[in-house]
Amino acid sequence: MRTRKLLFSALVTGIILSVAPTVMMAAGGGSGPVTYRGVGEIGAVFMNPYEIAPLTAVIKNGGYVLSDVKVTVKGKGSDGLDIAYSVSDNKALLHGGIPVWGLYPDYENKVEVSYKKYISSQGKSKAKAVTETYTIYAPPVDTYGPGVKQQRTLPKAEVVVSADPALKGNFYLMNHLQQVLPNAGQVVWNNPSGGALEWDFESYVWIIDTKGDIRWYLDTSKIRDPYNIKKKGNFMGFDQTKDGALMWGTSQAYHKYDFMGRKIFSRDLPQSYIDFSHHLEETSKGTYLLRVASSDYKRVDNKNVRSVRDVIIEIDKDGNILDEWRLMDILDPYRDQNMLAMDQGAVCLNVDASQAGHTKSKEELEDASAPWGDVAGVGTGRNWAHVNSVNYDATDDSIIISSRHQSANIKIGRDKKVKWILGSPEGWTGELAKKVLTPIDAKGKKIDCGPSGSKCPGYLNPEGGFDWTWTQHTTYVIPQKSKPGKLRVSSFDNGDSRGMEQPALVSEKYSRAVEYEVDEKAMTVKQVWEFGKERGFEWFSPITSVTEYIPETDSMMIYSATAGLGDVKAFSRGETKLVPYLHEFKYGTKKSLLEIKFVDSGTIGYRALKVNPLVSFK
């Protein structure tokens, strides 16, 4: 039950004031005087004003014009973190008062505000400066659950390494999913066959500070409708745009809201496309890249299918199509070497304990009678590519994709030609084989990765060293560290199918955060940094996760989002637990600036994103 609906009305309910109230009780009709209980020097406190962000509020302006607004949400107890920000005059007008962001749930928050108020007809010269403190109670976190006893609504964050002072003002948006719920996966595509709409889970989206305290969460029930095909799907691909707002996608739509929960837009995908998931981002040009699929693709065998996670589109701010990259026409959808080595127990968010440790045979993979849709298999209409990120490189107007089922990071130009492939050379043929990068060491010497090219020295060396990425996620350009012709890229190397095989023991698996330098002229790649192998199987995330450079703090952020899921059979028996890890490291080092682990979670971690909600009030 959503207790908020019973306990909180739209105005003032649940608010205890440390200022003397001013009561305005004028009666009136629909076009008469405003009737509400005013508080403090201005108006009432409006909890969750846009209905999707329960830990926000607006202190209404009470009919005054406000300027020079400043807000401080005081930290919880003696160890909590203050959130302080300024509000522009325009944003005070937009929200009809003072926007309050970052309230602790189930807590009486102290909120200090200062502002100047005036009646517009009198002019700013007669403005009155006001400073006051409000005590605002925010409700507990309330999310959709399985209807049985839960450990907690959201995972508990435990700080392992306290935040370096440089990170004190950071906020992290956490994105998790829950698949085994009665409101999930109730629709599948048909006519034509295939697609991935059955991939439809309940989503959990919240923001923590560096103490691990929850300061915001998204009420997804106000946006997601399990009975409406256009409003279903995982909440994924979160990105903070240059104007400070938040964007993400949900299967057949994409959305933009501000951090107070105010809708900027919600749009259906263009008609030629279906099944957004994984990644959305704003480019440096102000356009948007989305990873989608084709709603109707004509194969060479004359079959019409819905494709699966293998199309990239670029759209403008109004939703018009600018370009598309149809990867089934650019790459080889029949390259099967990596799919033959993948553990079928955890194929991204398709977790199936009965298939743990099983790899598909070539006959199974190439079976023409195999089902269409979200199944690992060759050919358009099956999940041959599984692209989980797409990143724009402004230096040459190209994109870099991470293809999980090819264990390859691939740069593709505007002309739809492959520029390079960062991944094992095994199985690439023709012109594509010529695009595979040659690994080199720090001295520029070629690295021998064995006869197949898949087993590099770092594969076996416990101290690490060069290796390709395997079933990786989130391959991003680091423009701040790149030089002309030498591109720095980061990736989360999940590590399944490492060396094009499964190890003798599942406990031998490991994941890495890794950074490479690509010499685009010489067509070489050099590994310059890695972390994770030393943490071993405990830190292994078979699916999801992220590695991303943070320019504001010159640090590398890592989220090993499904640590604990590696032994899928043991996990299904309750013998292991998901314990994701969030890190930041000083760039180029293993000096820990922050480490947080998440415990007591029944959800599957997807990604983390460093955000700055406070810029949205400027």
C-alpha positions in Angstrom: 0.0 0.0 0.0 1.3 3.5 -0.8 0.9 5.0 2.7 1.8 8.5 1.3 -1.7 8.7 -0.3 -3.3 8.2 3.1 -0.9 10.2 5.2 -0.1 13.3 3.1 -2.3 15.8 1.4 -1.0 18.1 -1.3 -0.6 21.0 1.1 1.2 21.3 4.5 0.1 18.0 6.0 2.8 16.5 8.2 4.7 19.8 8.6 5.8 21.1 12.0 7.0 24.6 12.0 9.6 26.4 14.0 8.4 29.7 12.8 5.3 31.5 14.0 2.5 30.8 11.5 0.5 33.4 9.7 -3.0 32.2 8.9 -4.8 33.2 5.8 -8.3 31.8 5.8 -10.2 33.9 3.3 -13.1 32.1 1.8 -13.8 32.3 -1.9 -14.9 30.4 -5.0 -13.0 29.1 -8.0 -11.9 32.6 -9.1 -11.8 34.2 -5.7 -9.1 34.5 -3.1 -6.7 31.7 -2.6 -7.5 29.6 0.6 -4.8 27.8 2.4 -2.9 27.7 5.7 0.1 30.0 5.2 3.2 29.4 7.2 6.1 31.5 8.1 6.5 34.8 6.2 5.1 33.4 2.9 3.0 30.5 1.9 2.2 26.9 2.6 4.6 23.9 2.2 3.6 21.8 -0.8 5.0 18.3 -0.4 5.9 16.3 -3.5 4.5 19.1 -5.8 4.9 17.2 -9.1 3.9 13.8 -7.6 6.9 11.7 -8.6 9.6 13.0 -6.2 8.4 12.4 -2.6 11.5 13.9 -1.0 10.9 17.3 -2.5 8.7 20.3 -1.5 7.9 23.8 -2.5 7.5 26.6 0.1 4.8 28.5 -1.8 5.5 32.2 -2.4 2.2 33.4 -0.7 1.6 35.8 -3.5 4.9 37.6 -3.1 7.6 38.0 -5.6 10.8 36.4 -4.3 14.4 37.1 -5.1 17.9 36.2 -3.8 16.7 32.8 -2.6 19.0 30.5 -0.7 18.2 27.1 0.8 20.1 24.8 3.2 18.7 21.4 4.0 20.5 20.6 7.2 22.3 17.3 7.6 20.7 14.5 9.7 22.1 14.5 13.2 25.8 15.4 13.9 27.2 13.4 11.0 24.8 14.3 8.1 25.6 16.4 5.1 24.1 19.9 4.5 22.7 20.6 1.1 23.0 24.3 0.3 22.1 25.9 -3.0 20.8 29.2 -4.5 17.6 29.5 -6.5 17.4 31.9 -9.4 14.5 34.3 -9.6 13.2 32.5 -12.7 13.2 29.1 -11.0 11.4 30.6 -8.0 8.7 31.8 -10.5 8.7 28.4 -12.2 8.0 26.5 -9.0 5.7 29.1 -7.5 8.0 29.5 -4.5 11.1 28.0 -2.9 12.0 24.5 -4.2 13.3 22.3 -1.5 15.4 19.3 -2.6 17.2 16.6 -0.6 14.9 15.9 2.3 15.7 12.8 4.4 12.9 10.2 4.3 10.9 9.5 7.5 12.6 12.5 9.2 11.8 16.0 10.5 14.2 18.0 8.3 15.5 21.4 9.3 15.4 23.7 6.2 16.9 27.1 6.4 15.8 29.6 3.8 16.7 33.3 3.1 15.1 35.5 0.5 13.8 38.9 -0.3 10.0 39.3 -0.8 8.1 42.2 -2.2 4.7 43.0 -3.7 5.4 43.5 -7.4 3.4 46.8 -7.6 5.7 48.3 -5.0 9.0 47.3 -6.7 12.1 45.7 -5.4 13.2 48.8 -3.6 10.7 47.9 -0.8 11.8 44.3 -0.6 12.0 42.7 2.9 14.9 40.4 3.6 13.8 37.3 5.5 15.7 34.4 7.1 13.7 31.6 8.7 13.9 27.9 9.5 11.2 25.3 8.6 10.9 21.8 10.1 9.5 19.6 7.3 8.7 16.0 7.8 9.2 13.8 4.7 7.6 10.4 4.4 9.3 7.0 4.4 10.5 5.5 1.1 7.6 3.7 -0.5 8.1 1.5 -3.5 6.3 -1.4 -5.2 7.3 -4.8 -3.8 6.5 -8.5 -4.1 3.8 -8.6 -1.5 5.9 -10.6 0.9 8.3 -9.7 3.7 11.1 -7.5 2.4 14.5 -6.8 4.0 14.1 -3.1 3.0 12.5 -1.0 0.2 15.9 0.1 -1.1 19.4 -1.3 -0.4 21.3 0.0 2.7 24.4 1.9 1.8 27.4 1.1 4.1 30.4 3.4 3.8 33.7 1.4 3.7 36.0 4.2 2.8 34.8 7.7 3.8 34.6 10.3 1.1 37.7 12.4 0.4 36.9 16.1 1.1 37.0 16.7 -2.7 33.9 14.5 -3.0 31.8 15.8 -0.1 29.3 17.5 -2.4 28.8 14.5 -4.7 25.5 12.8 -5.3 25.0 9.4 -7.0 21.9 8.3 -8.8 21.4 4.6 -8.3 19.4 2.5 -10.8 18.2 -1.0 -9.8 15.6 -3.4 -11.2 13.4 -6.2 -9.8 12.3 -8.9 -12.2 10.2 -11.3 -10.2 7.1 -9.2 -9.6 3.5 -9.7 -10.7 3.4 -6.4 -12.7 6.4 -7.3 -14.8 6.8 -8.8 -18.3 3.1 -9.2 -19.1 3.4 -8.4 -22.8 5.4 -9.9 -25.7 5.7 -8.8 -29.3 4.3 -10.5 -32.3 3.6 -9.8 -36.0 6.4 -9.5 -37.0 8.2 -11.9 -34.6 10.8 -11.1 -32.0 11.7 -8.0 -30.1 12.5 -7.6 -26.4 9.4 -6.0 -24.8 9.1 -9.0 -22.4 12.1 -7.4 -20.7 10.0 -5.3 -18.4 10.8 -5.1 -14.7 9.9 -2.8 -11.8 12.5 -0.1 -11.5 14.1 1.6 -8.5 15.8 4.9 -8.9 17.2 6.9 -6.0 20.0 9.4 -5.1 22.4 9.1 -2.2 25.0 11.5 -0.8 28.5 10.5 0.1 27.4 9.3 3.5 25.1 6.8 1.8 21.9 8.5 2.9 18.9 8.6 0.6 18.1 12.2 -0.4 15.7 11.6 -3.4 13.9 8.9 -5.1 11.6 8.5 -8.1 8.0 7.3 -7.7 8.0 5.2 -10.9 4.3 4.2 -10.5 3.3 7.7 -11.7 5.0 7.1 -15.0 5.0 3.3 -15.6 1.8 1.6 -16.3 2.0 -2.2 -16.5 -1.2 -2.4 -18.5 -0.2 0.1 -21.2 2.3 -1.2 -23.8 3.6 2.4 -24.4 4.2 2.9 -20.7 5.9 -0.3 -19.8 9.6 -1.2 -19.6 12.7 -0.7 -17.4 13.8 2.7 -16.4 17.3 2.8 -17.9 19.9 5.0 -19.5 19.8 7.9 -17.1 21.7 11.0 -18.2 21.9 14.5 -16.8 21.6 17.0 -19.6 23.5 20.3 -19.9 20.5 22.2 -18.7 20.6 20.2 -15.4 17.6 18.0 -16.1 17.4 14.2 -16.0 16.6 12.0 -19.1 16.0 8.3 -19.4 14.1 5.8 -21.4 11.4 3.2 -20.8 11.1 0.6 -23.6 8.8 2.4 -26.0 9.3 6.0 -24.8 11.9 8.4 -23.4 11.5 11.1 -20.8 12.9 14.4 -19.5 12.1 15.7 -16.1 13.8 18.1 -13.7 15.0 17.0 -10.2 11.9 18.4 -8.6 9.8 16.0 -10.7 8.5 18.5 -13.1 7.9 16.9 -16.5 9.6 18.6 -19.5 8.5 15.9 -21.9 7.6 12.2 -22.3 7.7 11.0 -25.9 7.0 7.7 -27.7 9.8 6.3 -29.8 9.6 7.2 -33.5 7.4 4.6 -35.3 10.3 2.8 -37.0 11.8 1.8 -33.7 11.0 -0.2 -30.6 12.5 -1.5 -27.3 14.7 1.2 -25.9 17.0 -0.1 -23.1 20.4 0.5 -21.6 21.6 3.8 -22.9 20.5 7.4 -23.7 22.9 10.3 -23.8 23.0 14.0 -24.8 25.8 14.7 -27.2 28.0 17.8 -27.2 25.8 19.1 -30.1 22.7 19.0 -27.9 21.3 16.0 -29.8 20.3 12.7 -28.2 21.6 9.2 -28.9 19.3 6.2 -28.0 20.0 2.5 -28.2 16.8 1.0 -29.7 15.8 -1.8 -32.2 14.0 -2.0 -35.5 10.2 -2.4 -35.4 10.2 -4.2 -38.7 13.3 -5.5 -40.4 13.4 -7.4 -43.7 16.0 -10.1 -43.6 17.7 -11.5 -46.7 15.6 -14.7 -46.3 12.5 -12.5 -46.7 11.4 -12.9 -43.1 10.2 -9.8 -41.3 11.4 -9.5 -37.7 11.7 -7.1 -34.8 15.4 -6.8 -34.1 17.0 -6.9 -30.7 19.3 -4.2 -29.2 21.2 -3.5 -32.4 20.1 0.0 -33.7 21.4 3.4 -32.6 19.4 6.6 -33.5 20.2 10.3 -33.2 17.3 12.7 -32.6 17.0 16.4 -32.1 15.5 18.2 -29.1 12.1 18.1 -30.7 12.2 14.3 -31.4 13.0 14.4 -35.1 15.2 11.7 -36.5 18.6 12.9 -37.6 20.5 9.7 -38.3 20.5 5.9 -37.6 23.2 3.2 -37.3 21.7 -0.2 -38.2 24.4 -2.5 -36.8 23.1 -5.6 -38.5 24.1 -3.9 -41.8 27.4 -2.5 -40.4 28.8 -5.5 -38.4 28.5 -9.3 -38.8 25.4 -10.6 -37.0 26.6 -14.2 -37.6 29.9 -13.9 -35.6 29.3 -16.4 -32.9 32.7 -17.0 -31.2 31.9 -15.0 -28.1 28.3 -16.2 -27.8 29.5 -19.8 -27.8 31.6 -19.0 -24.7 29.0 -17.1 -22.7 27.4 -18.4 -19.5 23.7 -18.7 -20.2 22.8 -18.4 -16.5 23.2 -14.6 -16.6 22.8 -13.0 -20.0 22.5 -9.4 -18.9 19.3 -9.1 -17.0 18.0 -12.5 -18.2 19.0 -14.4 -15.1 18.2 -18.2 -15.2 19.7 -20.4 -12.5 18.8 -23.5 -14.5 21.2 -22.4 -17.2 24.1 -21.4 -14.9 27.3 -22.8 -16.2 25.8 -23.9 -19.5 27.1 -22.6 -22.8 25.3 -22.9 -26.1 26.6 -25.3 -28.8 27.1 -24.1 -32.3 24.1 -26.1 -33.4 21.9 -24.5 -30.7 23.1 -21.0 -31.6 22.6 -21.4 -35.3 19.3 -23.4 -35.1 17.0 -21.8 -37.7 14.0 -23.0 -35.7 15.2 -21.2 -32.5 12.8 -18.6 -31.1 13.0 -15.0 -32.2 13.4 -12.3 -29.6 15.6 -11.8 -26.6 17.6 -15.0 -26.9 21.4 -15.2 -27.5 21.6 -16.3 -31.1 22.9 -15.3 -34.5 21.2 -13.2 -37.1 18.9 -10.2 -37.0 15.8 -10.9 -34.9 17.8 -12.5 -32.1 20.1 -11.0 -29.5 23.4 -11.2 -31.4 24.8 -7.7 -30.5 23.3 -6.6 -27.2 24.6 -3.1 -27.3 24.6 -1.7 -23.8 26.2 1.7 -24.3 26.8 4.3 -27.1 29.0 7.2 -26.6 29.6 10.2 -28.9 33.2 11.2 -29.9 33.1 14.9 -31.0 36.6 14.8 -32.4 35.5 13.1 -35.6 31.7 12.9 -35.3 31.7 9.2 -34.5 30.1 6.8 -32.0 31.6 4.2 -29.8 29.5 1.2 -28.9 29.8 -1.6 -26.3 28.5 -4.8 -27.8 28.2 -7.3 -24.9 27.6 -10.4 -27.1 30.5 -9.7 -29.3 32.8 -8.7 -26.4 33.8 -5.8 -28.5 34.0 -2.0 -28.3 33.6 -0.6 -31.8 34.0 2.9 -33.2 31.8 3.8 -36.2 31.8 6.9 -38.3 29.0 9.1 -39.6 29.5 7.2 -42.9 28.5 4.0 -41.1 32.0 2.6 -41.6 33.9 0.8 -38.8 37.0 2.8 -37.7 38.3 0.3 -35.2 37.4 -2.7 -33.0 38.8 -3.0 -29.5 38.3 -6.7 -28.7 39.6 -10.1 -29.5 40.4 -10.7 -33.2 38.9 -14.2 -33.1 36.1 -14.6 -35.6 36.2 -11.2 -37.4 36.5 -11.6 -41.2 37.0 -9.6 -44.3 37.3 -5.8 -43.9 36.2 -6.0 -40.2 39.2 -8.2 -39.4 41.5 -5.3 -40.6 39.8 -3.0 -38.1 40.9 -4.9 -35.0 43.4 -3.0 -32.9 46.8 -4.4 -32.1 47.7 -4.5 -28.4 51.0 -3.0 -27.3 52.8 -2.6 -24.0 54.0 0.6 -22.4 57.1 0.6 -24.6 55.1 0.2 -27.8 56.0 -3.5 -28.3 53.3 -5.8 -29.7 51.7 -8.0 -27.1 51.3 -11.7 -28.0 47.8 -12.9 -27.2 48.3 -16.5 -28.4 47.3 -18.2 -31.7 43.6 -17.1 -31.4 44.4 -13.7 -30.2 42.0 -14.1 -27.2 44.3 -15.1 -24.4 46.5 -12.1 -23.6 49.1 -12.0 -20.8 46.7 -10.2 -18.4 44.3 -13.1 -18.7 46.4 -15.4 -16.5 48.8 -13.0 -14.7 47.5 -12.5 -11.1 49.2 -9.0 -11.2 47.1 -8.0 -14.1 48.3 -6.6 -17.4 46.8 -6.2 -20.9 43.6 -8.0 -21.6 40.6 -7.4 -23.9 37.2 -6.7 -22.3 34.7 -9.5 -22.1 30.9 -9.1 -22.1 31.7 -5.5 -21.0 29.4 -2.5 -20.3 29.8 1.3 -20.6 32.7 2.1 -22.9 33.1 5.8 -22.8 35.5 8.4 -24.3 37.5 10.4 -21.8 38.0 13.6 -23.8 39.8 15.4 -21.0 42.6 12.8 -21.1 42.8 12.3 -24.8 45.2 13.8 -27.3 44.8 14.3 -31.0 44.9 10.8 -32.6 45.3 9.1 -29.2 41.9 8.5 -27.6 41.4 7.4 -24.0 38.4 5.2 -23.3 37.1 3.5 -20.1 35.0 0.4 -19.8 33.6 -2.0 -17.2 35.0 -5.4 -18.2 32.5 -7.8 -16.7 34.7 -10.8 -17.5 32.3 -13.6 -18.5 33.6 -15.6 -21.5 37.1 -14.3 -20.7 39.6 -15.8 -23.1 36.6 -17.2 -25.2 36.0 -19.9 -22.5 34.5 -20.6 -19.1 37.0 -21.3 -16.3 37.2 -24.7 -14.6 35.7 -23.1 -11.4 33.1 -20.3 -11.3 35.1 -18.7 -8.4 38.0 -18.0 -10.9 35.9 -15.3 -12.6 36.6 -11.6 -12.0 35.6 -8.2 -13.3 37.7 -5.1 -14.0 37.4 -1.4 -14.5 39.8 -0.6 -17.3 41.2 2.3 -19.3 42.9 2.1 -22.7 44.7 4.4 -25.0 43.8 3.9 -28.7 46.3 5.2 -31.3 43.8 5.7 -34.1 46.5 6.2 -36.8 48.8 3.3 -35.8 45.7 1.1 -35.0 47.1 0.0 -31.7 45.7 -0.2 -28.2 47.5 0.1 -24.9 46.1 -0.6 -21.4 46.9 2.2 -19.0 44.9 1.4 -15.8 42.8 -1.3 -14.3 41.1 -2.2 -11.0 39.1 -5.2 -9.8 41.1 -8.3 -10.5 42.7 -8.0 -7.1 39.2 -8.1 -5.5 38.5 -11.5 -7.0 35.2 -13.3 -7.2 33.6 -11.4 -4.4 33.7 -8.3 -6.6 32.7 -10.1 -9.9 29.7 -8.7 -11.6 28.5 -11.0 -14.4 26.2 -8.4 -15.8 25.4 -4.6 -15.8 27.8 -2.1 -14.1 29.7 1.1 -15.1 33.1 2.7 -15.3 33.1 6.5 -15.9 35.6 9.3 -15.6 34.3 12.3 -13.5 36.0 15.5 -14.7 34.8 17.7 -11.8 36.9 15.7 -9.3 39.5 14.1 -11.7 38.4 10.7 -10.6 37.2 7.4 -11.9 33.8 6.2 -10.7 33.1 2.5 -10.8 29.9 0.6 -9.9 30.2 -3.2 -9.7 26.5 -3.5 -9.7 25.8 -7.2 -9.4 28.7 -8.4 -7.2 27.4 -11.5 -5.5 25.5 -12.8 -8.5 28.4 -14.6 -10.0 27.4 -18.1 -8.8 23.8 -17.9 -10.1 22.9 -21.4 -8.7 24.1 -20.5 -5.2 22.4 -17.1 -5.4 19.1 -18.8 -6.4 19.3 -21.0 -3.3 19.9 -18.0 -1.1 23.5 -19.0 -0.3 24.9 -15.7 -1.6 23.7 -12.1 -1.6 24.0 -9.2 -3.9 26.5 -6.7 -2.5 27.2 -4.1 -5.1 30.2 -1.7 -4.7 30.5 2.0 -5.6 34.0 3.4 -5.8 35.8 6.6 -6.8 39.6 6.6 -7.3 42.0 9.4 -7.9 42.5 9.3 -11.7 45.3 7.1 -12.8 45.9 5.6 -9.4 44.3 3.1 -7.0 44.0 5.7 -4.2 40.5 5.3 -2.9 38.5 8.5 -2.6 35.3 6.7 -1.7 33.9 3.1 -1.3 30.3 2.3 -0.5 28.8 -1.2 -0.5 25.0 -1.9 -0.7 23.5 -4.6 1.5 20.1 -6.1 2.2 19.0 -5.8 -1.4 16.6 -8.0 -3.3 17.0 -5.9 -6.4 19.5 -6.3 -9.3 21.9 -3.4 -9.7 22.1 -1.8 -13.1 24.1 1.4 -13.0 25.2 4.4 -10.9 25.5 8.0 -12.3 27.2 10.9 -10.6 24.7 13.8 -10.8 24.5 17.4 -9.6 20.8 18.2 -9.0 21.6 21.6 -7.6 22.5 23.1 -10.9 18.9 22.7 -11.9 17.9 25.5 -9.6 20.2 28.1 -11.2 
